[in-house]
Amino acid sequence: MSTAGAVYDRGYRPYDGARGGRRAVLRALWLLSIRRALGLRRAWRQKVLPWTLLAVVTVPAAVQVGVGYVTRDSPASGFTFITYREYVGVSNALLLFVAVTAPDVMCPDRRQRVLSLILSRPLTGVDYALAKFAAIFTILFGFGFVPQVVLFVGQMLVSDDGSWRYVRDNAEVLWQVPLAVAALAGYYAAIGVAVASLTSRRVVGAVSFIGLLLVSNVVIGILAAQRGPGERTVAGALNLLGLPLYVRDLIFLGKVSPQSTVGRAPGGDVAVVVVYCLVLAVSASVLYLRYRSVDG
């Protein structure tokens, strides 16, 4: 009985194109993480949350512009539903988004033990963490900045004094808004990615992120309630939920709002900056320690 053999040409060919190296891999991982967080190329259920949140954070801008259009050239013109300062961090939608997406882009790689495979490319653990942070930061900045653009352009077009007059009168928000939104996005992204790096389970990461911020808010609120109405201490800067809003106030007002838990406290403004930088430093340290050496 004779045996026969067969040769199959699968079409495999060696890659002879340009090799991007470490920077190209970092960029590819950043884009991949963005697509995953936004639900692109995934089931429609994965797209509902991010795009619904974007619609939610855009609602105040649409309402403000709509009211301005209806009341233009009338005694009610100039009515302000929300200011640019209040719009930064006005919604908990961004907080919810981080709680869901940060674990979603971090935990599966560790749970499925594919980190070693990913890092077999010219990519270090620090690069990996940086790409994940940059992805969440990019989306948060976009979700926070786009509604502000809608608000500014809309109010500019319906202004009774003319578009260019409105731009001149509100020129300072052209740098205040992107700086405040970046401060908020960087803060949430750093904490969210750092917390998610400590677990391989997405639910644990999400609950831990929300719990960390809420517990600090409750504790500082209780301590503030035990003091007199006008008494404030720099300990109020430890309110991790309100901290990015205090930084926002420093950018827009040059000081922390007196109504906050750290407002009117001696050295409160400095304490806010110090604690904010400390939170970022701790988050960066956690990521460095978790990914300086990866075992899968």
Secondary structure per residue as TSV (DSSP state, phi and psi in degrees):
chain	resnum	aa	ss	phi	psi
A	1	M	-	360.0	120.9
A	2	S	-	-86.4	148.2
A	3	T	-	-106.1	148.1
A	4	A	-	-122.5	145.0
A	5	G	-	-115.1	161.9
A	6	A	-	-139.9	143.4
A	7	V	-	-112.8	125.8
A	8	Y	-	-112.3	126.4
A	9	D	-	-94.4	105.0
A	10	R	-	-83.9	-4.6
A	11	G	-	82.6	15.4
A	12	Y	-	-71.6	131.0
A	13	R	-	-133.3	144.4
A	14	P	-	-67.1	144.6
A	15	Y	-	-79.3	122.6
A	16	D	-	-120.4	19.0
A	17	G	S	-85.8	-172.6
A	18	A	-	-70.8	142.4
A	19	R	-	-107.2	121.7
A	20	G	-	-76.2	-28.1
A	21	G	-	82.6	-160.1
A	22	R	H	-60.8	-42.8
A	23	R	H	-64.4	-39.9
A	24	A	H	-66.8	-39.1
A	25	V	H	-65.7	-41.3
A	26	L	H	-60.6	-43.9
A	27	R	H	-66.0	-40.1
A	28	A	H	-64.0	-41.1
A	29	L	H	-67.5	-37.5
A	30	W	H	-61.6	-47.2
A	31	L	H	-66.8	-39.5
A	32	L	H	-62.3	-40.8
A	33	S	H	-67.2	-38.1
A	34	I	H	-63.6	-45.7
A	35	R	H	-61.5	-41.0
A	36	R	H	-65.0	-44.7
A	37	A	H	-64.0	-34.7
A	38	L	H	-88.2	-4.2
A	39	G	T	78.1	15.6
A	40	L	T	-71.6	138.7
A	41	R	T	60.6	26.9
A	42	R	S	-126.0	176.4
A	43	A	-	-61.0	154.9
A	44	W	H	-60.3	-28.3
A	45	R	H	-62.5	-30.9
A	46	Q	H	-75.3	-14.4
A	47	K	H	-91.9	-18.6
A	48	V	H	-62.1	-51.9
A	49	L	H	-61.7	-55.5
A	50	P	H	-61.4	-42.1
A	51	W	H	-77.5	-27.6
A	52	T	H	-67.0	-41.0
A	53	L	H	-64.2	-39.4
A	54	L	H	-61.8	-40.7
A	55	A	H	-64.3	-39.1
A	56	V	H	-64.0	-45.4
A	57	V	H	-73.0	-13.3
A	58	T	H	-89.8	-15.7
A	59	V	H	-57.5	-48.3
A	60	P	H	-57.3	-38.7
A	61	A	H	-64.6	-42.6
A	62	A	H	-64.4	-40.5
A	63	V	H	-64.3	-45.7
A	64	Q	H	-60.8	-45.7
A	65	V	H	-66.8	-39.9
A	66	G	H	-62.4	-43.5
A	67	V	H	-64.3	-41.4
A	68	G	H	-63.1	-35.8
A	69	Y	H	-70.1	-42.9
A	70	V	H	-67.7	-37.0
A	71	T	T	-96.8	6.3
A	72	R	T	-62.4	146.7
A	73	D	T	57.1	33.5
A	74	S	S	-135.4	164.7
A	75	P	T	-58.5	-23.5
A	76	A	T	-86.7	0.5
A	77	S	T	-65.3	150.5
A	78	G	T	92.1	-0.1
A	79	F	-	-64.2	133.0
A	80	T	-	-113.4	113.9
A	81	F	S	-80.7	-38.8
A	82	I	-	-154.2	142.4
A	83	T	-	-94.0	168.3
A	84	Y	H	-64.0	-38.0
A	85	R	H	-65.1	-45.4
A	86	E	H	-66.3	-27.0
A	87	Y	H	-70.0	-25.8
A	88	V	T	-75.0	110.2
A	89	G	T	79.6	16.3
A	90	V	-	-69.6	-26.6
A	91	S	-	-113.4	144.9
A	92	N	T	-81.7	5.5
A	93	A	H	-63.0	-40.1
A	94	L	H	-66.4	-36.9
A	95	L	H	-62.9	-44.3
A	96	L	H	-64.6	-38.4
A	97	F	H	-61.0	-45.1
A	98	V	H	-64.1	-42.3
A	99	A	H	-59.4	-32.1
A	100	V	H	-89.4	-45.5
A	101	T	H	-84.0	-34.1
A	102	A	H	-59.7	-49.2
A	103	P	H	-64.2	-30.4
A	104	D	H	-67.7	-31.9
A	105	V	H	-93.2	-10.6
A	106	M	H	-106.4	-47.7
A	107	C	H	-68.7	-40.6
A	108	P	H	-58.1	-37.8
A	109	D	H	-62.3	-40.1
A	110	R	H	-76.2	-38.9
A	111	R	H	-65.6	-38.8
A	112	Q	T	-87.0	0.3
A	113	R	T	55.9	49.5
A	114	V	-	-111.8	6.0
A	115	L	H	-62.2	-40.3
A	116	S	H	-61.3	-36.9
A	117	L	H	-67.7	-44.1
A	118	I	H	-62.1	-41.5
A	119	L	T	-83.1	3.3
A	120	S	T	-74.1	-15.1
A	121	R	S	-79.5	171.1
A	122	P	S	-70.4	67.4
A	123	L	-	-142.8	131.5
A	124	T	-	-94.9	168.4
A	125	G	H	-61.2	-36.6
A	126	V	H	-65.5	-39.7
A	127	D	H	-60.5	-42.4
A	128	Y	H	-59.6	-49.7
A	129	A	H	-63.9	-39.4
A	130	L	H	-63.8	-40.9
A	131	A	H	-64.5	-40.4
A	132	K	H	-66.5	-44.3
A	133	F	H	-61.0	-45.5
A	134	A	H	-62.9	-34.7
A	135	A	H	-65.3	-48.9
A	136	I	H	-65.0	-41.6
A	137	F	H	-60.1	-44.8
A	138	T	H	-59.6	-45.5
A	139	I	H	-67.1	-44.2
A	140	L	H	-62.7	-42.5
A	141	F	H	-62.6	-42.8
A	142	G	H	-63.1	-43.9
A	143	F	H	-66.6	-29.6
A	144	G	H	-86.6	-28.3
A	145	F	H	-89.3	-39.3
A	146	V	H	-57.9	-46.6
A	147	P	H	-60.9	-33.1
A	148	Q	H	-65.7	-37.6
A	149	V	H	-65.0	-42.5
A	150	V	H	-59.3	-43.4
A	151	L	H	-64.6	-45.7
A	152	F	H	-66.9	-49.3
A	153	V	H	-64.5	-41.2
A	154	G	H	-63.2	-46.0
A	155	Q	H	-69.1	-31.1
A	156	M	H	-63.8	-39.6
A	157	L	H	-75.3	-28.8
A	158	V	H	-100.3	4.4
A	159	S	-	-65.6	135.6
A	160	D	T	-69.1	-26.0
A	161	D	T	-86.6	-1.0
A	162	G	-	99.1	155.1
A	163	S	H	-64.6	-47.4
A	164	W	H	-69.4	-33.1
A	165	R	H	-64.7	-39.4
A	166	Y	H	-65.1	-40.6
A	167	V	H	-62.9	-43.8
A	168	R	H	-64.3	-41.5
A	169	D	H	-72.0	-20.9
A	170	N	T	-122.7	29.8
A	171	A	T	-63.3	-28.8
A	172	E	T	-65.8	-26.7
A	173	V	H	-71.1	-14.3
A	174	L	H	-66.8	-23.6
A	175	W	H	-109.1	-27.7
A	176	Q	H	-67.6	-44.0
A	177	V	H	-63.5	-54.3
A	178	P	H	-62.2	-34.1
A	179	L	H	-68.1	-44.2
A	180	A	H	-67.5	-40.4
A	181	V	H	-65.5	-39.5
A	182	A	H	-64.6	-39.7
A	183	A	H	-63.0	-41.8
A	184	L	H	-67.6	-46.0
A	185	A	H	-64.6	-42.4
A	186	G	H	-64.4	-37.6
A	187	Y	H	-65.8	-52.9
A	188	Y	H	-63.5	-41.9
A	189	A	H	-65.2	-42.3
A	190	A	H	-63.0	-48.8
A	191	I	H	-66.0	-44.7
A	192	G	H	-60.9	-46.1
A	193	V	H	-69.1	-39.4
A	194	A	H	-63.8	-45.2
A	195	V	H	-64.9	-42.0
A	196	A	H	-65.8	-26.4
A	197	S	T	-71.1	-14.7
A	198	L	T	-87.3	-4.3
A	199	T	-	-142.7	160.7
A	200	S	S	-105.2	2.8
A	201	R	-	-111.3	125.1
A	202	R	H	-64.5	-39.2
A	203	V	H	-63.0	-42.4
A	204	V	H	-63.3	-41.8
A	205	G	H	-62.7	-43.5
A	206	A	H	-65.8	-46.0
A	207	V	H	-65.5	-39.1
A	208	S	H	-65.2	-40.6
A	209	F	H	-63.1	-51.6
A	210	I	H	-64.3	-42.2
A	211	G	H	-62.5	-41.1
A	212	L	H	-58.3	-46.0
A	213	L	H	-71.5	-42.4
A	214	L	H	-69.6	-39.7
A	215	V	H	-63.1	-44.4
A	216	S	H	-62.9	-37.0
A	217	N	H	-65.5	-42.8
A	218	V	H	-66.9	-44.5
A	219	V	H	-63.3	-46.8
A	220	I	H	-65.6	-36.1
A	221	G	H	-63.7	-40.3
A	222	I	H	-65.5	-43.0
A	223	L	H	-64.2	-38.1
A	224	A	H	-68.1	-34.9
A	225	A	H	-69.3	-25.1
A	226	Q	T	-78.3	-14.1
A	227	R	S	-96.0	173.8
A	228	G	-	-68.6	163.4
A	229	P	T	-57.2	-34.7
A	230	G	T	-98.6	3.4
A	231	E	-	-91.1	128.9
A	232	R	-	-136.7	146.1
A	233	T	-	-130.7	164.4
A	234	V	G	-67.8	-12.3
A	235	A	G	-62.0	-21.8
A	236	G	G	-62.0	-20.5
A	237	A	G	-69.5	-13.3
A	238	L	G	-80.6	0.7
A	239	N	-	-73.1	96.0
A	240	L	T	-66.6	-24.9
A	241	L	T	-73.8	-39.0
A	242	G	T	-90.5	-11.6
A	243	L	H	-56.4	-46.8
A	244	P	H	-64.5	-25.8
A	245	L	H	-74.4	-31.3
A	246	Y	H	-66.5	-40.3
A	247	V	H	-64.4	-39.7
A	248	R	H	-56.8	-44.0
A	249	D	H	-64.2	-37.7
A	250	L	H	-62.2	-36.7
A	251	I	H	-71.9	-43.4
A	252	F	H	-84.7	-40.1
A	253	L	H	-106.1	-16.1
A	254	G	S	81.6	1.8
A	255	K	S	-159.3	161.6
A	256	V	-	-74.6	141.1
A	257	S	-	-57.4	133.3
A	258	P	T	-60.2	-22.0
A	259	Q	T	-78.9	-8.5
A	260	S	S	-80.3	171.2
A	261	T	T	-70.6	-13.3
A	262	V	T	-115.7	-2.6
A	263	G	T	-62.6	139.6
A	264	R	T	69.4	3.6
A	265	A	-	-79.0	136.3
A	266	P	T	-58.7	125.3
A	267	G	T	74.8	12.9
A	268	G	H	-63.8	-40.1
A	269	D	H	-63.1	-43.6
A	270	V	H	-65.4	-40.7
A	271	A	H	-61.3	-39.1
A	272	V	H	-61.0	-46.5
A	273	V	H	-64.5	-42.4
A	274	V	H	-63.7	-47.7
A	275	V	H	-66.0	-39.2
A	276	Y	H	-59.3	-49.3
A	277	C	H	-64.6	-35.2
A	278	L	H	-66.0	-41.2
A	279	V	H	-61.7	-43.9
A	280	L	H	-63.7	-40.0
A	281	A	H	-65.9	-42.2
A	282	V	H	-64.9	-42.3
A	283	S	H	-61.8	-43.8
A	284	A	H	-63.9	-38.0
A	285	S	H	-65.9	-41.2
A	286	V	H	-60.9	-45.1
A	287	L	H	-64.8	-40.0
A	288	Y	H	-63.8	-45.0
A	289	L	H	-67.3	-33.3
A	290	R	H	-75.3	-29.2
A	291	Y	H	-121.0	8.3
A	292	R	S	-67.9	-30.2
A	293	S	S	-140.3	126.5
A	294	V	-	-119.0	131.0
A	295	D	-	-107.8	11.9
A	296	G	-	120.3	360.0
